[in-house]
Amino acid sequence: MDKLRKFELMEKIVHELNDLKNSQQALIQKLGKIEVDNIDLGDKRLEKDLPDMHQRVSDNMDTIAGILEYFAGKTDEYENSNNIQQLKEQEALKL
């Protein structure tokens, strides 16, 4: 795989990780709303299971955020060390 294609794939993964992080945040918000609604309702099963679900999703989000930070940094380093901007300009001239 050439350097430009590798960089593009790395950027795609960073974007997908961001999407995943945003999805986890939305899940946390939805679980929180359900927990608040259940305060009035008082369903025992929801009281039992929702906090565990909330914690697992929160833990997943922390993991995703860590991976995203690591991989975005790795992508930036790759871009800088391989003159990706110059490769993009060369690619544009071929078109």
N, C-alpha and C positions, 0 to 999 in steps of 0.2 A: 504494500500500500504506500502510495507516495505521501509526502509530508502534508500537502494541502488537504488531501482526502482524509488523512488521519485526524488533522485538526478539525475539519468539518464534522467528523463523527464525534469527536470529543465535545465540540460545541453542542451537538444534538443531545448528547447524554446530559450535559449540564442543564439544558433546557428541560429535558424530561424529568430530571431530578427536581428542578424548580416546580414543575407541574405536580409532581408527587408530593412535595412539601406543602404546596397550596391545598391539595386534596386532603391531606391529613389535617391541616388547620381547619378546613371546612367540617370535617368529621368531628373534631373536638368541639367546635361551636354547636353543631347539631346535637351532640350528646349532652352538652351543657344545657341547651334549651329543653331537652327531654327531661333532664334531671330537675330543672326548675319547675316544669309543668307537673312533674310527679310529686312535688312537695304538697300540692293541693290534693292530688289524686290519692297518693299514699299506697300505690301498688307495691306489694312486698317483693315480687320478682324483680321489678325495675329497681327498687331500692338495693337489692342484693347484687344484681349483675352490672348495672350501669357504672358504678365507680371503678370496677375492674376493667370494663371496656374502655372507659375514659383513660385509665392509667396505661393500658397497653397501647392505645393510639398515641398518647403523649410520648411514651417511650420510643415508638416507631418514628415519630416526628423528630425527636432528638437524634436518633440514629441517622435519619435521612439528612438532617441539617449538617451533621458532622461529615457525612460522605460528600455532600454537596460542597461544603467549604474546602475539603481536601481536593476534590476533583476539579473544582473551578480554579484553585490555585495551580494545580498540575497543568491544566489547560492553558492558563496564562503563561506559565513558565515555558511550555512547549511552543506557544506562539512567539514569545520573545527570543528563545534560543534558536528557532528555525526560520526567522525572518518571514513569517507568514504573510505580512502585508506586502512584501516584495513579491512573494510567490503569487499572491492574488492579482497584483498588477501585471505580472508576466502572463498569467492565465487570461486576463482580460484582453491583452494585446493579441493573443492568438485568435480570439473570436473576431 
